[in-house]
Amino acid sequence: MGRSDAASLGAIPNANGTLARLAYAHVIASGVDPRPFLESANLTVQQIKHVNDRLRVKDQITFLNLAATALRDDLLGFHLAQSVDLRELGFLYYVSASSESLGDALQRLVRYASIANEGVLLKYLTGRNPGIAFRYVGVSRHIDKHQIEFFAAILVRLCRQLTSTRLVPARVRLTHRRDTTCRELIDFFGSSIEFGSPIDEVAFVQSSSNIPVVSADHHLNKLLVEYCEDALKRKNTTRDSLRTAIENAVLPLLPHGKASIEEVARRLGVSQRTLARRLSREKLSFSTILDSLKVALAERYLSDDGLSISQVAWLLGYKELSSFTRAFKRWTRRSPRQARLRRAS
């Protein structure tokens, strides 16, 4: 994030809505009425049915979360990635599938993915393990797990289809928390999958970047690249709001107890004084943002029976369980144990 970015409020990031529409169709096929979830996510049936309408990324994530809860499918994004025809990705599929090598295909994805989803920026990983890293922009990373798991699974499926080989990632690292013994995820991604990571990324062995793409078409690729370059020129650049940028910087720092304004300012590339001044200008405070993020994460972690309350406290940066309990009571007027029992009832 550059110095000017920290102060700028860009357009609200939107997406082509492919994932929300896949989830909508899946909910209906499951015999569940999706309209209440759409309403709660600030979406309408008309937006879903008009395939050219773009949707706000945050609304798409909210709809996925609600649908997953209603369907009792904690792997909804992953499951949707298994069933979709990759051609439904549109130009991103075809510009990749017409590339010469897997490395070329991944670099095309990195350059043009923001056209389809402005809330996620991709970075091509070079060196020993080529692959793709994901960074959320204008959208708080902590509210999502289904969209990012969809992206990671789609990326692996795409690489396998383009090369006609069963590529197994050298590593898959995701920021959100999940049980690492989940059999479905291990069978698909391999055992080198890590949750609670500082970054989101999928990487492969070094030689994979040179694997030829079986459907390579130089002439088609040239036409698609010209189309995508034109689309990039016409696209508005989305920047993080200051609050979202701070939340995304804080998230990987919490378990290590390093979520201070000094460290966050350093990660955002500004001085502590500059960050404080910009917060004041937007009538925000670092402590308020930090507490709001902790409340949201605490509620999510406490809903996971696989995490003990002591582990939840550690994930939020508390060395002592008693300190977390006092803070949680201050935020919600109930203890963590009461909150967990209330969810279970």
TORLOLUM-194069 format. One line per field, with one value per residue (C-alpha): residue in one letter; x, y, z. Coordinates in Angstrom, 3 decimals. Layout:
<sites>
r	(a,...)
x	(X,...)
y	(Y,...)
z	(Z,...)
</sites>
This chain:
<sites>
r	(m,g,r,s,d,a,a,s,l,g,a,i,p,n,a,n,g,t,l,a,r,l,a,y,a,h,v,i,a,s,g,v,d,p,r,p,f,l,e,s,a,n,l,t,v,q,q,i,k,h,v,n,d,r,l,r,v,k,d,q,i,t,f,l,n,l,a,a,t,a,l,r,d,d,l,l,g,f,h,l,a,q,s,v,d,l,r,e,l,g,f,l,y,y,v,s,a,s,s,e,s,l,g,d,a,l,q,r,l,v,r,y,a,s,i,a,n,e,g,v,l,l,k,y,l,t,g,r,n,p,g,i,a,f,r,y,v,g,v,s,r,h,i,d,k,h,q,i,e,f,f,a,a,i,l,v,r,l,c,r,q,l,t,s,t,r,l,v,p,a,r,v,r,l,t,h,r,r,d,t,t,c,r,e,l,i,d,f,f,g,s,s,i,e,f,g,s,p,i,d,e,v,a,f,v,q,s,s,s,n,i,p,v,v,s,a,d,h,h,l,n,k,l,l,v,e,y,c,e,d,a,l,k,r,k,n,t,t,r,d,s,l,r,t,a,i,e,n,a,v,l,p,l,l,p,h,g,k,a,s,i,e,e,v,a,r,r,l,g,v,s,q,r,t,l,a,r,r,l,s,r,e,k,l,s,f,s,t,i,l,d,s,l,k,v,a,l,a,e,r,y,l,s,d,d,g,l,s,i,s,q,v,a,w,l,l,g,y,k,e,l,s,s,f,t,r,a,f,k,r,w,t,r,r,s,p,r,q,a,r,l,r,r,a,s)
x	(0.000,1.540,1.468,-1.361,-3.369,-3.643,-5.623,-7.719,-11.198,-11.518,-14.609,-16.265,-14.732,-17.081,-16.948,-18.589,-20.604,-19.905,-19.353,-22.509,-24.539,-23.066,-23.977,-27.490,-28.090,-26.701,-29.004,-32.046,-30.976,-30.736,-34.399,-33.687,-35.181,-32.230,-34.207,-33.718,-29.948,-29.932,-31.802,-29.416,-26.487,-28.001,-28.549,-31.638,-32.845,-32.695,-28.983,-28.314,-30.305,-28.813,-25.444,-23.891,-24.610,-21.561,-21.927,-20.095,-17.432,-18.466,-22.082,-20.926,-18.921,-21.855,-24.204,-21.746,-21.446,-25.229,-25.740,-23.044,-24.709,-28.168,-26.861,-24.646,-21.766,-18.614,-16.740,-19.210,-16.657,-14.435,-17.385,-18.565,-15.062,-15.252,-18.495,-18.198,-17.299,-14.055,-15.265,-17.725,-14.733,-15.032,-12.079,-9.836,-10.163,-9.598,-6.646,-5.009,-5.947,-4.493,-1.129,2.053,3.149,1.763,4.005,2.598,-0.954,-0.410,1.040,-1.987,-4.261,-2.314,-2.498,-6.170,-7.958,-8.856,-11.117,-13.327,-12.934,-11.604,-11.451,-8.556,-5.141,-2.918,0.867,2.933,5.413,8.762,11.811,11.813,8.027,6.095,2.469,0.028,-0.460,-3.791,-4.274,-7.661,-8.156,-11.109,-12.564,-11.728,-10.051,-11.368,-15.002,-14.190,-13.195,-15.500,-14.481,-10.748,-11.114,-13.034,-10.169,-7.496,-9.350,-10.181,-6.526,-5.398,-8.149,-7.215,-3.516,-4.345,-6.645,-4.257,-1.335,-3.324,-1.400,-2.454,-0.305,-0.048,0.835,4.150,2.266,-1.130,-1.289,-4.528,-5.054,-8.269,-8.437,-9.593,-8.931,-5.850,-6.927,-9.925,-9.762,-11.440,-8.972,-5.941,-7.111,-7.422,-4.577,-2.153,-0.772,1.169,-1.798,-1.524,-4.217,-3.704,-0.889,0.229,-0.612,-2.867,-0.974,-0.819,2.632,3.982,7.382,9.857,9.697,5.918,6.127,7.669,4.964,3.291,-0.394,-2.123,-4.650,-2.121,-3.210,-0.880,-3.301,-6.237,-4.044,-2.884,-6.496,-7.524,-4.543,-5.475,-9.050,-7.877,-5.392,-8.180,-10.417,-7.637,-7.303,-11.033,-11.231,-11.225,-8.484,-9.862,-7.943,-8.288,-10.299,-8.086,-10.095,-9.946,-6.218,-5.632,-7.801,-5.942,-2.576,-3.635,-5.017,-1.717,-0.210,-2.809,-1.665,1.856,0.732,2.308,-0.818,0.414,-0.178,3.587,3.838,0.689,1.948,5.238,3.399,1.275,4.369,3.524,4.756,2.802,2.060,0.730,-1.485,-2.860,-3.583,-5.451,-7.450,-8.413,-9.445,-11.832,-13.084,-11.607,-9.233,-6.820,-8.108,-11.721,-10.796,-8.713,-11.508,-14.130,-11.919,-11.286,-15.018,-15.771,-12.962,-13.851,-17.443,-16.208,-13.588,-15.988,-18.389,-15.658,-15.883,-12.448,-10.871,-10.640,-11.351,-7.675,-6.731,-9.189,-7.567,-4.116,-5.337,-6.535,-3.207,-4.005,-1.356,-3.776,-7.262,-8.486,-7.497,-9.485,-12.486,-12.509,-12.221,-14.962,-17.301,-16.583,-17.473,-20.522,-21.606,-21.178,-18.277,-16.758,-18.151,-21.658,-21.355,-20.332,-23.194,-25.652,-24.601,-24.907,-28.440)
y	(0.000,3.304,6.552,8.021,4.805,4.932,8.152,7.398,5.964,4.284,2.828,-0.052,-3.190,-5.252,-8.559,-10.204,-12.279,-15.724,-17.251,-15.732,-17.025,-20.520,-20.467,-19.209,-22.085,-24.572,-23.290,-23.647,-27.141,-28.047,-27.096,-23.987,-20.551,-18.180,-14.947,-14.296,-14.672,-12.385,-9.730,-9.992,-9.670,-6.564,-8.493,-9.070,-11.910,-9.519,-8.883,-12.606,-13.318,-10.441,-12.023,-8.776,-7.021,-6.663,-7.315,-5.845,-8.287,-7.891,-8.756,-11.868,-13.017,-12.361,-14.380,-17.288,-17.256,-17.274,-19.990,-22.180,-21.876,-22.672,-25.698,-26.784,-26.944,-25.559,-26.261,-24.534,-22.533,-25.595,-27.749,-25.171,-25.152,-28.915,-28.853,-25.770,-26.050,-24.071,-22.400,-20.474,-18.409,-16.732,-14.790,-15.784,-19.419,-18.849,-16.471,-19.077,-22.094,-20.496,-19.679,-21.544,-22.771,-23.011,-20.156,-17.974,-18.968,-18.056,-14.687,-13.979,-14.807,-12.478,-9.584,-9.849,-11.338,-7.908,-7.352,-10.158,-9.374,-5.997,-7.078,-9.493,-8.661,-11.488,-11.679,-14.132,-16.046,-16.642,-18.618,-22.033,-22.397,-20.590,-19.895,-17.174,-15.132,-13.419,-10.073,-8.612,-4.947,-2.860,-5.953,-7.193,-10.594,-11.835,-12.024,-14.624,-18.241,-19.610,-17.225,-17.707,-21.496,-21.365,-19.388,-21.766,-24.891,-23.386,-22.468,-26.047,-27.498,-25.083,-25.970,-29.668,-29.236,-26.974,-29.383,-32.643,-33.730,-34.132,-31.348,-31.327,-27.943,-27.671,-25.578,-24.036,-21.320,-19.635,-16.885,-18.136,-20.885,-24.413,-27.987,-29.075,-32.740,-32.178,-35.229,-33.613,-30.740,-32.985,-35.385,-32.460,-30.107,-32.585,-32.573,-29.307,-27.139,-24.581,-22.456,-19.377,-18.296,-14.648,-14.823,-16.611,-18.468,-21.587,-22.623,-25.497,-27.124,-25.096,-27.171,-26.803,-23.336,-24.884,-27.512,-26.905,-26.014,-28.727,-26.280,-23.556,-21.317,-18.433,-16.541,-16.831,-15.818,-12.699,-11.634,-12.288,-10.418,-7.399,-7.600,-7.906,-5.053,-2.824,-3.879,-3.054,0.459,1.089,-0.369,1.933,1.174,0.058,1.069,-0.016,2.126,3.016,0.859,-2.195,-1.742,-1.650,-4.738,-6.714,-5.620,-6.520,-9.982,-11.925,-10.012,-10.909,-14.406,-13.105,-10.183,-7.694,-5.834,-2.379,0.871,1.167,-2.198,-1.621,1.802,0.195,-2.427,0.229,2.230,5.326,6.821,6.262,9.989,10.008,6.994,8.577,11.807,9.970,7.996,11.226,12.789,9.862,10.002,6.583,5.250,2.344,0.848,0.908,-0.848,-3.398,-4.167,-4.475,-6.910,-8.943,-9.157,-10.425,-12.974,-14.088,-14.812,-16.801,-18.761,-19.581,-21.093,-23.604,-26.457,-27.616,-24.623,-24.443,-21.100,-20.917,-21.323,-18.593,-16.289,-17.007,-16.429,-12.979,-12.097,-12.682,-14.425,-15.055,-16.552,-14.207,-11.172,-12.455,-13.239,-9.705,-8.171,-10.373,-9.464,-5.792,-6.208,-8.475,-8.469,-12.249,-14.645,-16.656,-19.832,-18.338,-17.253,-20.765,-22.383,-19.904,-20.847,-24.553,-24.247)
z	(0.000,-1.079,0.853,-1.185,-0.980,2.785,2.628,-0.435,-0.435,-3.810,-5.408,-3.568,-5.119,-7.241,-9.091,-12.061,-9.569,-11.046,-7.617,-6.097,-9.048,-8.661,-4.973,-5.764,-8.198,-5.678,-2.910,-5.159,-6.249,-2.555,-2.073,0.002,-0.655,-1.276,-1.104,2.644,2.229,-0.784,1.159,4.113,1.680,-0.002,-3.231,-5.360,-7.542,-10.495,-9.912,-9.811,-12.963,-14.937,-15.597,-16.796,-13.482,-11.256,-7.534,-4.566,-3.399,0.242,-0.662,-2.522,0.508,2.845,0.628,0.562,4.345,4.808,2.200,3.785,7.187,5.804,3.879,6.782,4.330,5.901,2.641,0.333,-1.661,-2.085,-3.157,-5.702,-7.199,-7.729,-9.691,-11.909,-15.585,-15.794,-18.984,-16.802,-15.678,-19.068,-20.454,-17.533,-18.517,-22.222,-21.856,-19.588,-21.701,-24.850,-23.201,-24.153,-20.721,-17.210,-16.097,-18.887,-17.918,-14.262,-15.203,-17.399,-14.462,-12.195,-14.621,-15.539,-12.504,-11.113,-14.115,-12.793,-9.075,-7.924,-4.288,-4.764,-6.195,-7.373,-7.364,-9.380,-7.237,-8.906,-7.846,-6.293,-6.050,-8.781,-8.010,-7.032,-3.859,-3.128,-1.348,-0.443,-1.329,-0.163,1.532,5.026,4.725,8.081,6.879,4.214,3.862,1.137,-1.644,-1.063,-0.863,-4.146,-5.722,-4.410,-5.556,-8.951,-9.440,-8.766,-10.995,-13.762,-13.580,-13.760,-16.735,-18.659,-18.257,-18.331,-15.205,-11.596,-10.178,-6.406,-4.881,-3.083,-0.521,0.065,2.717,3.800,6.354,7.952,10.554,9.828,10.941,8.985,9.177,6.875,4.616,1.594,1.498,1.974,-0.768,-3.182,-2.243,-0.708,2.817,2.458,3.398,6.184,7.815,9.952,7.645,7.281,3.560,1.070,-1.643,-3.802,-5.054,-7.141,-7.693,-9.730,-12.907,-13.186,-14.748,-17.887,-18.423,-21.811,-21.872,-23.918,-25.435,-26.321,-29.196,-29.968,-32.226,-29.845,-26.929,-28.757,-29.384,-25.775,-24.361,-26.485,-25.159,-21.548,-21.867,-23.165,-20.259,-17.786,-19.181,-18.745,-15.228,-12.201,-9.709,-6.345,-3.245,0.333,2.668,5.598,8.009,5.736,5.152,8.917,9.521,6.859,8.302,11.863,11.069,10.779,13.716,16.342,17.408,17.979,20.139,17.716,16.590,17.606,15.746,15.272,13.480,11.422,10.307,9.256,7.209,5.530,4.621,6.668,9.933,13.129,13.276,9.705,10.386,13.562,11.683,8.925,11.478,13.210,9.904,9.305,12.922,13.667,16.284,16.110,19.365,18.132,14.877,16.797,19.272,16.505,14.631,17.777,18.523,15.015,15.143,18.666,17.623,14.627,16.541,19.392,16.859,15.970,18.478,17.389,19.146,22.925,24.562,25.523,21.864,20.884,23.424,21.944,18.378,19.444,21.035,24.729,26.790,29.646,29.337,32.090,30.012,27.044,29.246,30.684,27.224,25.795,28.658,28.018,24.352,24.626,28.315,28.498,28.939,26.088,27.621,27.751,24.130,23.075,25.015,23.537,20.015,20.801,22.217)
</sites>
